[in-house]
Amino acid sequence: MSAPGHQGSGKGAAGDPAPRLIQPFTSRWFVFLFGVPLTYAVVRYHLIKGVEWSHLPLYIANKAISLAAVVFIACSYLIGRTLRVYADDPGRRLVLIKFCGLIGFSLAAIHAFMSLLLFSPEYYPKFFLENGKMNLVGELGMAFGVLSLWCLSITAITSLPFMYDAVGADRWSRGQRMGYLCLALAAGHVLVMGLSGWLAPAGWPGGLPPISMLAFFAAALPILVKLLWGNTKRS
Ligand code: HEM
C-alpha cells in the first residue's frame, strides 16, 4: 500500500508530519476511480437490466464499491511498481500510492459489511441450497472473501506510520506483499462467485461483461506485472 521500497516512518524530513492523503489531486483520482465503477453498475443494472432504483443504496452500490475496492488496491501496486504516474514528483506519487491502498481497504471493508447485510437467498439465490444453507459456490466464495479482507487488513496495519520503525524493513515488506495475496484471493472470490455468469455472454445486459469479471482482471493485472517484471521495475 505504500510504495515498494518506501523507507521510513511516514514522516517527512526533520520530523515534519506525513503529507495529507486527502488533497485536491487525490480527490480527483477518487472521483474518477469510484465514478467509473458506479456509472458502470448503474448503467448495467438499472438502465439496461431494469433493476428497481430502490436497490441502488445497498445492492447495486455494493457492486460498484467492491469493484472500486479492487481497482484502488490494484492501482496502488501498479503505480508503485510500473505506471509512470507523477514520475517527476516522488512525494506526490507516494501520497497517491498510500491513498489508493487505504481507500481500497476501506471500500473492501464497506463491501464486506454491505454484503453481510444483504446475504440471503432472496438477493443471492445462486449461493444457496433449497434448504436455506449455502451451497459450495457460496461457501467457497465467502471463504475467499473473508481471507482476502484479512490479508488486506495486515497490509493496512503495516502501512501505519510507526510500523516501519516498529517491525523493521523485512517484516514491513512482507506485510506489504500480503496485498498481492489479498488480490489473488479476491480474484478467487470473484471467479468462484461469478464464473457461471462469465460463461453465458448471451445473458450479459447490453453485452456489458459482469462486474466480477472486470474485477478479476483488475486483481490479476498487478500479480501478472509482478510475476513478469519481478523486482526490476520498482519505483
Ligand atoms: C468478509 C469479506 C467479504 C464478503 C462477506 C464478501 C461478499 C461478497 C458477496 C456476497 C458478493 C456477491 C455480490 C453480488 O453478486 O452482488 C461479492 C462479490 C464481490 N466481492 Fe466480495 N466479499 C468480501 C470480501 C471482498 C474483498 C476483500 C474484495 C476485494 C478486495 C471483494 C470484492 C468483490 C467483488 C469485486 C465482487 C463482485 C461484485 C459483483 O459481481 O457484482 N470482496 N462479495
py3Dmol code that shows the C-alpha trace and the ligand (Angstrom):
import py3Dmol

protein = """\
ATOM      1  CA  MET A   1       0.000   0.000   0.000  1.00  0.00           C
ATOM      2  CA  SER A   2       2.994   2.143   0.404  1.00  0.00           C
ATOM      3  CA  ALA A   3       5.498   2.380  -2.372  1.00  0.00           C
ATOM      4  CA  PRO A   4       7.582  -0.755  -2.622  1.00  0.00           C
ATOM      5  CA  GLY A   5      10.929   0.415  -1.376  1.00  0.00           C
ATOM      6  CA  HIS A   6       9.356   3.143   0.776  1.00  0.00           C
ATOM      7  CA  GLN A   7      11.678   3.866   3.653  1.00  0.00           C
ATOM      8  CA  GLY A   8      10.952   5.426   6.979  1.00  0.00           C
ATOM      9  CA  SER A   9       8.281   6.186   9.478  1.00  0.00           C
ATOM     10  CA  GLY A  10       5.912   8.119   7.258  1.00  0.00           C
ATOM     11  CA  LYS A  11       7.226  11.474   8.476  1.00  0.00           C
ATOM     12  CA  GLY A  12       8.849  13.966   6.188  1.00  0.00           C
ATOM     13  CA  ALA A  13      12.297  15.458   6.610  1.00  0.00           C
ATOM     14  CA  ALA A  14      13.285  16.749  10.046  1.00  0.00           C
ATOM     15  CA  GLY A  15      10.243  15.168  11.731  1.00  0.00           C
ATOM     16  CA  ASP A  16       7.657  17.001   9.603  1.00  0.00           C
ATOM     17  CA  PRO A  17       4.255  15.329   9.760  1.00  0.00           C
ATOM     18  CA  ALA A  18       3.425  12.954   6.916  1.00  0.00           C
ATOM     19  CA  PRO A  19       1.711  14.690   3.977  1.00  0.00           C
ATOM     20  CA  ARG A  20      -2.102  14.585   3.984  1.00  0.00           C
ATOM     21  CA  LEU A  21      -3.604  11.820   1.891  1.00  0.00           C
ATOM     22  CA  ILE A  22      -6.736  13.816   1.072  1.00  0.00           C
ATOM     23  CA  GLN A  23      -5.669  16.580  -1.290  1.00  0.00           C
ATOM     24  CA  PRO A  24      -7.278  18.070  -4.407  1.00  0.00           C
ATOM     25  CA  PHE A  25      -5.341  15.754  -6.733  1.00  0.00           C
ATOM     26  CA  THR A  26      -6.165  12.579  -4.745  1.00  0.00           C
ATOM     27  CA  SER A  27      -9.825  13.685  -4.606  1.00  0.00           C
ATOM     28  CA  ARG A  28      -9.824  13.875  -8.399  1.00  0.00           C
ATOM     29  CA  TRP A  29      -8.409  10.319  -8.543  1.00  0.00           C
ATOM     30  CA  PHE A  30     -11.179   9.225  -6.178  1.00  0.00           C
ATOM     31  CA  VAL A  31     -13.912  10.786  -8.293  1.00  0.00           C
ATOM     32  CA  PHE A  32     -12.545   9.019 -11.377  1.00  0.00           C
ATOM     33  CA  LEU A  33     -11.735   5.587  -9.901  1.00  0.00           C
ATOM     34  CA  PHE A  34     -15.001   5.418  -7.965  1.00  0.00           C
ATOM     35  CA  GLY A  35     -17.136   7.210 -10.547  1.00  0.00           C
ATOM     36  CA  VAL A  36     -16.385   4.766 -13.367  1.00  0.00           C
ATOM     37  CA  PRO A  37     -17.458   1.585 -11.451  1.00  0.00           C
ATOM     38  CA  LEU A  38     -20.538   3.391 -10.084  1.00  0.00           C
ATOM     39  CA  THR A  39     -21.583   4.562 -13.543  1.00  0.00           C
ATOM     40  CA  TYR A  40     -20.954   1.068 -14.942  1.00  0.00           C
ATOM     41  CA  ALA A  41     -23.095  -0.562 -12.235  1.00  0.00           C
ATOM     42  CA  VAL A  42     -25.939   1.942 -12.694  1.00  0.00           C
ATOM     43  CA  VAL A  43     -25.921   1.560 -16.481  1.00  0.00           C
ATOM     44  CA  ARG A  44     -25.649  -2.263 -16.411  1.00  0.00           C
ATOM     45  CA  TYR A  45     -28.159  -2.985 -13.693  1.00  0.00           C
ATOM     46  CA  HIS A  46     -30.619  -0.080 -13.572  1.00  0.00           C
ATOM     47  CA  LEU A  47     -30.678   1.381 -17.063  1.00  0.00           C
ATOM     48  CA  ILE A  48     -30.258  -1.825 -19.084  1.00  0.00           C
ATOM     49  CA  LYS A  49     -31.318  -4.734 -16.844  1.00  0.00           C
ATOM     50  CA  GLY A  50     -34.136  -2.765 -15.212  1.00  0.00           C
ATOM     51  CA  VAL A  51     -33.310  -3.454 -11.553  1.00  0.00           C
ATOM     52  CA  GLU A  52     -35.545  -1.252  -9.370  1.00  0.00           C
ATOM     53  CA  TRP A  53     -33.971   2.007  -8.203  1.00  0.00           C
ATOM     54  CA  SER A  54     -34.861   1.115  -4.618  1.00  0.00           C
ATOM     55  CA  HIS A  55     -31.900  -1.312  -4.719  1.00  0.00           C
ATOM     56  CA  LEU A  56     -29.359   1.401  -5.548  1.00  0.00           C
ATOM     57  CA  PRO A  57     -28.335   2.315  -1.966  1.00  0.00           C
ATOM     58  CA  LEU A  58     -27.144  -1.150  -0.928  1.00  0.00           C
ATOM     59  CA  TYR A  59     -27.357  -3.927  -3.527  1.00  0.00           C
ATOM     60  CA  ILE A  60     -26.126  -2.023  -6.577  1.00  0.00           C
ATOM     61  CA  ALA A  61     -23.864   0.368  -4.652  1.00  0.00           C
ATOM     62  CA  ASN A  62     -22.217  -2.728  -3.147  1.00  0.00           C
ATOM     63  CA  LYS A  63     -21.285  -3.930  -6.622  1.00  0.00           C
ATOM     64  CA  ALA A  64     -19.708  -0.587  -7.507  1.00  0.00           C
ATOM     65  CA  ILE A  65     -17.918  -0.379  -4.143  1.00  0.00           C
ATOM     66  CA  SER A  66     -16.479  -3.886  -4.456  1.00  0.00           C
ATOM     67  CA  LEU A  67     -15.169  -3.218  -7.975  1.00  0.00           C
ATOM     68  CA  ALA A  68     -13.741   0.135  -6.895  1.00  0.00           C
ATOM     69  CA  ALA A  69     -12.019  -1.583  -3.932  1.00  0.00           C
ATOM     70  CA  VAL A  70     -10.181  -3.945  -6.267  1.00  0.00           C
ATOM     71  CA  VAL A  71      -9.333  -1.135  -8.704  1.00  0.00           C
ATOM     72  CA  PHE A  72      -7.897   1.101  -5.953  1.00  0.00           C
ATOM     73  CA  ILE A  73      -5.782  -1.716  -4.497  1.00  0.00           C
ATOM     74  CA  ALA A  74      -4.575  -2.715  -7.960  1.00  0.00           C
ATOM     75  CA  CYS A  75      -3.688   0.915  -8.760  1.00  0.00           C
ATOM     76  CA  SER A  76      -1.738   1.202  -5.522  1.00  0.00           C
ATOM     77  CA  TYR A  77       0.529  -1.659  -6.584  1.00  0.00           C
ATOM     78  CA  LEU A  78       0.652  -0.752 -10.279  1.00  0.00           C
ATOM     79  CA  ILE A  79       1.615   2.858  -9.554  1.00  0.00           C
ATOM     80  CA  GLY A  80       4.217   1.692  -7.051  1.00  0.00           C
ATOM     81  CA  ARG A  81       5.776  -0.729  -9.474  1.00  0.00           C
ATOM     82  CA  THR A  82       5.186   0.154 -13.129  1.00  0.00           C
ATOM     83  CA  LEU A  83       2.946   3.081 -14.037  1.00  0.00           C
ATOM     84  CA  ARG A  84       4.920   6.289 -14.506  1.00  0.00           C
ATOM     85  CA  VAL A  85       2.367   8.458 -12.731  1.00  0.00           C
ATOM     86  CA  TYR A  86       3.905  11.659 -11.269  1.00  0.00           C
ATOM     87  CA  ALA A  87       7.340  10.267 -12.128  1.00  0.00           C
ATOM     88  CA  ASP A  88       8.864  13.721 -11.617  1.00  0.00           C
ATOM     89  CA  ASP A  89       7.300  14.174  -8.158  1.00  0.00           C
ATOM     90  CA  PRO A  90       8.058  11.192  -5.874  1.00  0.00           C
ATOM     91  CA  GLY A  91       6.311  12.815  -2.889  1.00  0.00           C
ATOM     92  CA  ARG A  92       3.034  13.151  -4.742  1.00  0.00           C
ATOM     93  CA  ARG A  93       3.437   9.654  -6.152  1.00  0.00           C
ATOM     94  CA  LEU A  94       3.885   8.176  -2.666  1.00  0.00           C
ATOM     95  CA  VAL A  95       0.807  10.028  -1.398  1.00  0.00           C
ATOM     96  CA  LEU A  96      -1.212   8.597  -4.297  1.00  0.00           C
ATOM     97  CA  ILE A  97       0.047   5.048  -3.681  1.00  0.00           C
ATOM     98  CA  LYS A  98      -0.912   5.227   0.004  1.00  0.00           C
ATOM     99  CA  PHE A  99      -4.211   6.932  -0.782  1.00  0.00           C
ATOM    100  CA  CYS A 100      -5.202   4.202  -3.265  1.00  0.00           C
ATOM    101  CA  GLY A 101      -4.220   1.427  -0.858  1.00  0.00           C
ATOM    102  CA  LEU A 102      -6.089   2.836   2.127  1.00  0.00           C
ATOM    103  CA  ILE A 103      -9.187   3.807   0.138  1.00  0.00           C
ATOM    104  CA  GLY A 104      -9.174   0.310  -1.385  1.00  0.00           C
ATOM    105  CA  PHE A 105      -9.028  -1.203   2.099  1.00  0.00           C
ATOM    106  CA  SER A 106     -11.858   0.973   3.427  1.00  0.00           C
ATOM    107  CA  LEU A 107     -14.055   0.235   0.397  1.00  0.00           C
ATOM    108  CA  ALA A 108     -13.409  -3.506   0.782  1.00  0.00           C
ATOM    109  CA  ALA A 109     -14.460  -3.259   4.442  1.00  0.00           C
ATOM    110  CA  ILE A 110     -17.651  -1.390   3.486  1.00  0.00           C
ATOM    111  CA  HIS A 111     -18.322  -4.034   0.824  1.00  0.00           C
ATOM    112  CA  ALA A 112     -17.951  -6.817   3.408  1.00  0.00           C
ATOM    113  CA  PHE A 113     -20.444  -5.129   5.770  1.00  0.00           C
ATOM    114  CA  MET A 114     -22.945  -4.434   2.988  1.00  0.00           C
ATOM    115  CA  SER A 115     -22.661  -7.996   1.658  1.00  0.00           C
ATOM    116  CA  LEU A 116     -23.307  -9.476   5.093  1.00  0.00           C
ATOM    117  CA  LEU A 117     -26.440  -7.312   5.434  1.00  0.00           C
ATOM    118  CA  LEU A 118     -27.675  -8.462   2.034  1.00  0.00           C
ATOM    119  CA  PHE A 119     -26.551 -12.077   2.240  1.00  0.00           C
ATOM    120  CA  SER A 120     -29.758 -14.076   1.813  1.00  0.00           C
ATOM    121  CA  PRO A 121     -31.316 -16.400  -0.785  1.00  0.00           C
ATOM    122  CA  GLU A 122     -33.625 -13.548  -1.840  1.00  0.00           C
ATOM    123  CA  TYR A 123     -30.691 -11.391  -3.005  1.00  0.00           C
ATOM    124  CA  TYR A 124     -28.202 -14.121  -3.959  1.00  0.00           C
ATOM    125  CA  PRO A 125     -30.146 -17.296  -4.868  1.00  0.00           C
ATOM    126  CA  LYS A 126     -27.148 -18.823  -6.671  1.00  0.00           C
ATOM    127  CA  PHE A 127     -25.212 -19.113  -3.381  1.00  0.00           C
ATOM    128  CA  PHE A 128     -27.898 -21.119  -1.538  1.00  0.00           C
ATOM    129  CA  LEU A 129     -29.456 -24.583  -1.488  1.00  0.00           C
ATOM    130  CA  GLU A 130     -33.195 -25.022  -1.292  1.00  0.00           C
ATOM    131  CA  ASN A 131     -32.946 -25.797   2.444  1.00  0.00           C
ATOM    132  CA  GLY A 132     -31.538 -22.301   3.045  1.00  0.00           C
ATOM    133  CA  LYS A 133     -27.925 -23.395   3.678  1.00  0.00           C
ATOM    134  CA  MET A 134     -25.102 -22.150   1.476  1.00  0.00           C
ATOM    135  CA  ASN A 135     -24.009 -24.279  -1.468  1.00  0.00           C
ATOM    136  CA  LEU A 136     -20.357 -24.902  -2.396  1.00  0.00           C
ATOM    137  CA  VAL A 137     -20.144 -21.743  -4.531  1.00  0.00           C
ATOM    138  CA  GLY A 138     -21.470 -19.659  -1.625  1.00  0.00           C
ATOM    139  CA  GLU A 139     -19.172 -21.186   0.994  1.00  0.00           C
ATOM    140  CA  LEU A 140     -16.049 -21.122  -1.184  1.00  0.00           C
ATOM    141  CA  GLY A 141     -16.735 -17.599  -2.458  1.00  0.00           C
ATOM    142  CA  MET A 142     -17.314 -16.236   1.040  1.00  0.00           C
ATOM    143  CA  ALA A 143     -14.234 -18.016   2.412  1.00  0.00           C
ATOM    144  CA  PHE A 144     -12.062 -16.379  -0.283  1.00  0.00           C
ATOM    145  CA  GLY A 145     -13.655 -13.004   0.520  1.00  0.00           C
ATOM    146  CA  VAL A 146     -13.017 -13.226   4.258  1.00  0.00           C
ATOM    147  CA  LEU A 147      -9.399 -14.360   3.732  1.00  0.00           C
ATOM    148  CA  SER A 148      -8.832 -11.596   1.206  1.00  0.00           C
ATOM    149  CA  LEU A 149     -10.058  -8.993   3.688  1.00  0.00           C
ATOM    150  CA  TRP A 150      -7.811 -10.482   6.368  1.00  0.00           C
ATOM    151  CA  CYS A 151      -4.724 -10.153   4.122  1.00  0.00           C
ATOM    152  CA  LEU A 152      -5.729  -6.613   3.287  1.00  0.00           C
ATOM    153  CA  SER A 153      -6.029  -5.756   6.985  1.00  0.00           C
ATOM    154  CA  ILE A 154      -2.468  -6.977   7.623  1.00  0.00           C
ATOM    155  CA  THR A 155      -1.241  -4.833   4.721  1.00  0.00           C
ATOM    156  CA  ALA A 156      -3.156  -1.819   6.008  1.00  0.00           C
ATOM    157  CA  ILE A 157      -1.837  -2.277   9.561  1.00  0.00           C
ATOM    158  CA  THR A 158       1.761  -2.425   8.335  1.00  0.00           C
ATOM    159  CA  SER A 159       1.084   0.843   6.474  1.00  0.00           C
ATOM    160  CA  LEU A 160       0.565   2.732   9.737  1.00  0.00           C
ATOM    161  CA  PRO A 161       3.231   5.435  10.055  1.00  0.00           C
ATOM    162  CA  PHE A 162       5.092   3.943  13.021  1.00  0.00           C
ATOM    163  CA  MET A 163       5.063   0.332  11.777  1.00  0.00           C
ATOM    164  CA  TYR A 164       8.187   0.529   9.630  1.00  0.00           C
ATOM    165  CA  ASP A 165      10.267   1.505  12.645  1.00  0.00           C
ATOM    166  CA  ALA A 166       8.384  -0.877  14.928  1.00  0.00           C
ATOM    167  CA  VAL A 167       8.764  -4.092  12.900  1.00  0.00           C
ATOM    168  CA  GLY A 168      11.825  -3.420  10.715  1.00  0.00           C
ATOM    169  CA  ALA A 169      12.278  -3.400   6.954  1.00  0.00           C
ATOM    170  CA  ASP A 170      11.921  -7.153   6.282  1.00  0.00           C
ATOM    171  CA  ARG A 171       8.680  -7.698   8.157  1.00  0.00           C
ATOM    172  CA  TRP A 172       7.298  -4.400   6.857  1.00  0.00           C
ATOM    173  CA  SER A 173       7.968  -5.510   3.264  1.00  0.00           C
ATOM    174  CA  ARG A 174       6.417  -8.902   3.939  1.00  0.00           C
ATOM    175  CA  GLY A 175       3.312  -7.169   5.305  1.00  0.00           C
ATOM    176  CA  GLN A 176       3.113  -5.017   2.193  1.00  0.00           C
ATOM    177  CA  ARG A 177       3.442  -8.073  -0.052  1.00  0.00           C
ATOM    178  CA  MET A 178       0.348  -9.566   1.639  1.00  0.00           C
ATOM    179  CA  GLY A 179      -1.522  -7.158  -0.631  1.00  0.00           C
ATOM    180  CA  TYR A 180      -0.693  -9.449  -3.561  1.00  0.00           C
ATOM    181  CA  LEU A 181      -2.151 -12.388  -1.669  1.00  0.00           C
ATOM    182  CA  CYS A 182      -5.231 -10.260  -0.986  1.00  0.00           C
ATOM    183  CA  LEU A 183      -5.560  -9.620  -4.734  1.00  0.00           C
ATOM    184  CA  ALA A 184      -5.096 -13.332  -5.543  1.00  0.00           C
ATOM    185  CA  LEU A 185      -7.776 -14.273  -3.002  1.00  0.00           C
ATOM    186  CA  ALA A 186     -10.087 -11.528  -4.298  1.00  0.00           C
ATOM    187  CA  ALA A 187      -9.574 -12.944  -7.804  1.00  0.00           C
ATOM    188  CA  GLY A 188     -10.574 -16.379  -6.434  1.00  0.00           C
ATOM    189  CA  HIS A 189     -13.550 -14.799  -4.634  1.00  0.00           C
ATOM    190  CA  VAL A 190     -14.987 -13.277  -7.819  1.00  0.00           C
ATOM    191  CA  LEU A 191     -14.019 -16.241 -10.021  1.00  0.00           C
ATOM    192  CA  VAL A 192     -15.943 -18.706  -7.859  1.00  0.00           C
ATOM    193  CA  MET A 193     -18.920 -16.396  -7.415  1.00  0.00           C
ATOM    194  CA  GLY A 194     -19.097 -15.118 -10.992  1.00  0.00           C
ATOM    195  CA  LEU A 195     -17.826 -17.876 -13.288  1.00  0.00           C
ATOM    196  CA  SER A 196     -21.242 -19.202 -14.304  1.00  0.00           C
ATOM    197  CA  GLY A 197     -22.236 -15.694 -15.454  1.00  0.00           C
ATOM    198  CA  TRP A 198     -18.951 -15.162 -17.317  1.00  0.00           C
ATOM    199  CA  LEU A 199     -19.614 -18.273 -19.393  1.00  0.00           C
ATOM    200  CA  ALA A 200     -23.034 -17.071 -20.524  1.00  0.00           C
ATOM    201  CA  PRO A 201     -22.315 -13.875 -22.512  1.00  0.00           C
ATOM    202  CA  ALA A 202     -25.741 -14.055 -24.135  1.00  0.00           C
ATOM    203  CA  GLY A 203     -27.207 -13.071 -20.767  1.00  0.00           C
ATOM    204  CA  TRP A 204     -24.978 -10.024 -20.192  1.00  0.00           C
ATOM    205  CA  PRO A 205     -27.211  -6.912 -20.070  1.00  0.00           C
ATOM    206  CA  GLY A 206     -26.387  -4.784 -23.117  1.00  0.00           C
ATOM    207  CA  GLY A 207     -23.407  -7.063 -23.784  1.00  0.00           C
ATOM    208  CA  LEU A 208     -21.630  -5.491 -20.787  1.00  0.00           C
ATOM    209  CA  PRO A 209     -19.343  -8.008 -19.006  1.00  0.00           C
ATOM    210  CA  PRO A 210     -20.119  -8.872 -15.351  1.00  0.00           C
ATOM    211  CA  ILE A 211     -18.535  -6.715 -12.658  1.00  0.00           C
ATOM    212  CA  SER A 212     -16.967  -9.837 -11.151  1.00  0.00           C
ATOM    213  CA  MET A 213     -15.150 -10.475 -14.453  1.00  0.00           C
ATOM    214  CA  LEU A 214     -13.797  -6.911 -14.647  1.00  0.00           C
ATOM    215  CA  ALA A 215     -12.693  -7.220 -11.018  1.00  0.00           C
ATOM    216  CA  PHE A 216     -10.925 -10.496 -11.789  1.00  0.00           C
ATOM    217  CA  PHE A 217      -8.804  -8.844 -14.499  1.00  0.00           C
ATOM    218  CA  ALA A 218      -8.145  -5.796 -12.304  1.00  0.00           C
ATOM    219  CA  ALA A 219      -6.948  -8.064  -9.472  1.00  0.00           C
ATOM    220  CA  ALA A 220      -4.875 -10.270 -11.768  1.00  0.00           C
ATOM    221  CA  LEU A 221      -3.013  -7.416 -13.509  1.00  0.00           C
ATOM    222  CA  PRO A 222      -0.678  -6.348 -10.657  1.00  0.00           C
ATOM    223  CA  ILE A 223       0.084 -10.004  -9.913  1.00  0.00           C
ATOM    224  CA  LEU A 224       0.923 -10.603 -13.565  1.00  0.00           C
ATOM    225  CA  VAL A 225       3.120  -7.499 -13.672  1.00  0.00           C
ATOM    226  CA  LYS A 226       4.966  -8.647 -10.563  1.00  0.00           C
ATOM    227  CA  LEU A 227       5.464 -12.159 -11.949  1.00  0.00           C
ATOM    228  CA  LEU A 228       6.652 -10.896 -15.341  1.00  0.00           C
ATOM    229  CA  TRP A 229       8.815  -7.996 -14.207  1.00  0.00           C
ATOM    230  CA  GLY A 230       9.811  -9.163 -10.730  1.00  0.00           C
ATOM    231  CA  ASN A 231      11.718  -6.501  -8.860  1.00  0.00           C
ATOM    232  CA  THR A 232      13.305  -4.894 -11.884  1.00  0.00           C
ATOM    233  CA  LYS A 233      10.721  -2.134 -12.334  1.00  0.00           C
ATOM    234  CA  ARG A 234      10.385  -0.992  -8.744  1.00  0.00           C
ATOM    235  CA  SER A 235       9.883   2.710  -8.267  1.00  0.00           C
TER     236      SER A 235
END
"""
ligand_1 = """\
43
HEM
C -15.798 -10.543 4.624
C -15.404 -10.311 3.380
C -16.263 -10.387 2.149
C -17.581 -10.768 1.984
C -18.561 -11.241 3.035
C -17.906 -10.595 0.579
C -19.136 -10.894 -0.002
C -19.422 -10.808 -1.328
C -20.678 -11.156 -1.945
C -21.896 -11.690 -1.210
C -20.572 -10.936 -3.261
C -21.636 -11.129 -4.345
C -22.167 -9.733 -4.635
C -23.054 -9.653 -5.823
O -23.056 -10.548 -6.682
O -23.779 -8.629 -5.910
C -19.257 -10.407 -3.509
C -18.787 -10.025 -4.719
C -17.628 -9.324 -4.903
N -16.653 -9.089 -3.966
Fe -16.733 -9.606 -2.033
N -16.806 -10.109 -0.064
C -15.785 -9.975 0.851
C -14.524 -9.509 0.615
C -14.127 -8.932 -0.557
C -12.859 -8.268 -0.753
C -11.771 -8.131 0.311
C -12.870 -7.805 -2.030
C -11.825 -7.016 -2.768
C -10.621 -6.801 -2.365
C -14.122 -8.191 -2.643
C -14.508 -7.887 -3.938
C -15.658 -8.336 -4.536
C -16.018 -8.071 -5.920
C -15.229 -7.242 -6.911
C -17.254 -8.699 -6.156
C -18.038 -8.791 -7.479
C -19.288 -7.940 -7.386
C -20.286 -8.276 -8.469
O -20.147 -9.297 -9.143
O -21.222 -7.524 -8.630
N -14.869 -8.868 -1.717
N -18.579 -10.357 -2.316
"""
view = py3Dmol.view(width=600, height=400)
view.addModel(protein, "pdb")
view.setStyle({"model": 0}, {"cartoon": {"style": "trace"}})
view.addModel(ligand_1, "xyz")
view.setStyle({"model": 1}, {"stick": {}})
view.zoomTo()
view.show()
